[in-house]
Amino acid sequence: MSIDHRMPARFDAPAELSVGQLAARSGVAVSALHFYEARGLIHSVRSAGNQRRYPRAMLRRVAVIKVAQRVGVPLAAIGQALQALPEGRTPTAADWRRLSARWRAELDARIHALTQLRDQLDGCIGCGCLSIKACPLRNAQDALAQTGPGPHFE
């Protein structure tokens, strides 16, 4: 007699999840899932009892959303990226590589900007003036300063 060491089939796994089940499995609050749905990031169907039911694939979509948020991608950009997928499908590994490559460039730019800000902060600590005219942290990139004081728009 041989022993089958393969994983047992999961016949008990539901095809759709309730909002509570999706929240528990994804680690995301129910209110956040409703927010994502209102923004078009995830979708549900209604049961015969008018309850939300989420396809199991929404677990992966929620994971993509949370990882993207963790690295600072705005929800609007996440939504645009997910809408660009064919038929609104759940991102595949290849989709994730494309999305993360785009977001990586944006993250690198933010890291560069934050590094510059940190370096300016070090200089500012030494000076301590916090002058509205001279301090790059207090009045960063003030293009209108060249035109003099006061309001510049009518």
C-alpha positions as CSV (number, residue, x, y, z in Angstrom):
1,M,0.0,0.0,0.0
2,S,1.5,3.4,-1.0
3,I,0.9,6.6,0.9
4,D,-0.1,9.7,-1.1
5,H,2.0,12.7,0.2
6,R,0.3,15.3,-1.9
7,M,-1.7,18.1,-0.4
8,P,-5.3,17.1,0.0
9,A,-7.8,18.8,-2.3
10,R,-9.7,21.6,-0.7
11,F,-13.3,20.9,-1.6
12,D,-14.5,23.0,1.4
13,A,-13.0,26.2,0.1
14,P,-15.8,28.5,-1.0
15,A,-15.7,30.1,-4.4
16,E,-16.7,33.5,-2.9
17,L,-15.9,35.1,0.4
18,S,-18.0,37.3,2.7
19,V,-16.6,40.7,3.5
20,G,-15.7,39.4,7.0
21,Q,-13.9,36.4,5.5
22,L,-12.0,38.6,3.1
23,A,-11.1,40.9,5.9
24,A,-9.9,38.1,8.1
25,R,-7.9,36.4,5.3
26,S,-6.3,39.6,4.0
27,G,-5.7,41.4,7.3
28,V,-7.6,44.5,6.1
29,A,-10.4,46.0,8.0
30,V,-14.0,45.7,6.6
31,S,-14.2,49.4,6.4
32,A,-11.1,49.5,4.2
33,L,-12.5,46.9,1.9
34,H,-15.7,48.9,1.5
35,F,-13.5,51.9,0.8
36,Y,-11.5,50.0,-1.9
37,E,-14.7,48.8,-3.4
38,A,-16.2,52.3,-3.6
39,R,-13.0,53.4,-5.3
40,G,-13.2,50.6,-7.9
41,L,-10.1,48.8,-6.7
42,I,-12.0,45.6,-5.8
43,H,-15.4,44.3,-6.7
44,S,-18.1,42.1,-5.2
45,V,-21.3,40.5,-6.3
46,R,-24.5,40.3,-4.2
47,S,-25.9,37.1,-2.8
48,A,-29.5,36.1,-2.9
49,G,-29.7,37.7,0.6
50,N,-28.2,40.9,-0.8
51,Q,-24.9,40.4,1.0
52,R,-21.5,41.2,-0.6
53,R,-19.6,38.2,-1.9
54,Y,-16.0,38.6,-3.1
55,P,-14.4,36.2,-5.6
56,R,-11.4,34.5,-4.0
57,A,-9.2,36.3,-6.5
58,M,-9.8,39.5,-4.5
59,L,-7.4,38.2,-1.9
60,R,-4.5,38.7,-4.4
61,R,-5.8,42.1,-5.5
62,V,-6.0,43.3,-1.9
63,A,-2.5,42.0,-1.3
64,V,-1.3,44.1,-4.3
65,I,-3.1,47.1,-3.0
66,K,-1.5,46.8,0.5
67,V,2.0,46.3,-0.9
68,A,1.7,49.2,-3.2
69,Q,0.4,51.4,-0.4
70,R,3.2,50.3,1.8
71,V,5.8,51.7,-0.6
72,G,3.8,54.9,-0.9
73,V,1.9,54.5,-4.2
74,P,-1.3,56.6,-4.0
75,L,-4.6,54.8,-4.3
76,A,-5.4,56.7,-7.4
77,A,-2.3,55.3,-9.1
78,I,-3.0,51.8,-7.8
79,G,-6.6,52.1,-9.3
80,Q,-5.3,53.2,-12.7
81,A,-2.8,50.3,-12.7
82,L,-5.5,47.7,-11.8
83,Q,-7.9,49.2,-14.4
84,A,-5.3,48.8,-17.1
85,L,-5.3,45.0,-16.6
86,P,-7.3,43.1,-19.2
87,E,-11.0,42.6,-18.1
88,G,-10.1,43.9,-14.6
89,R,-8.4,40.6,-13.8
90,T,-6.3,39.9,-10.8
91,P,-2.6,40.7,-11.3
92,T,-0.4,37.8,-12.3
93,A,3.2,37.5,-11.4
94,A,4.2,39.1,-14.7
95,D,1.7,42.0,-14.1
96,W,3.2,42.5,-10.7
97,R,6.7,42.7,-12.2
98,R,5.5,45.4,-14.7
99,L,3.6,47.4,-12.0
100,S,6.4,47.2,-9.5
101,A,9.0,48.3,-12.0
102,R,7.0,51.4,-12.7
103,W,6.4,52.1,-9.0
104,R,10.1,51.4,-8.3
105,A,11.1,54.4,-10.4
106,E,8.6,56.6,-8.6
107,L,9.9,55.3,-5.2
108,D,13.5,55.9,-6.3
109,A,12.6,59.5,-7.1
110,R,10.9,60.0,-3.7
111,I,13.9,58.5,-2.0
112,H,16.2,60.9,-3.8
113,A,14.0,63.9,-2.9
114,L,13.8,62.8,0.8
115,T,17.6,62.3,0.9
116,Q,18.0,65.9,-0.4
117,L,15.5,67.1,2.2
118,R,17.4,65.2,5.0
119,D,20.7,66.8,3.9
120,Q,19.1,70.2,3.9
121,L,17.7,69.5,7.3
122,D,21.2,68.8,8.6
123,G,22.4,72.1,7.3
124,C,19.4,73.9,8.8
125,I,20.1,72.4,12.2
126,G,23.5,74.0,12.1
127,C,22.1,77.4,11.0
128,G,18.9,77.4,13.0
129,C,17.6,80.6,11.3
130,L,14.4,79.2,9.7
131,S,14.2,82.5,7.7
132,I,11.3,82.7,5.3
133,K,13.7,84.5,2.9
134,A,16.7,82.2,3.1
135,C,15.7,78.8,4.5
136,P,15.2,76.2,1.8
137,L,13.1,74.1,4.2
138,R,10.8,76.9,5.4
139,N,10.2,78.3,1.9
140,A,11.2,75.6,-0.5
141,Q,11.3,76.5,-4.2
142,D,9.7,79.8,-3.8
143,A,9.7,81.0,-7.4
144,L,7.6,84.1,-6.6
145,A,10.1,85.4,-4.0
146,Q,12.0,87.0,-6.9
147,T,9.0,89.4,-7.6
148,G,8.9,90.9,-4.1
149,P,6.7,90.7,-1.0
150,G,2.9,90.6,-0.9
151,P,0.2,88.9,-3.0
152,H,1.1,88.1,-6.6
153,F,-2.2,86.9,-8.0
154,E,-5.4,89.0,-8.5
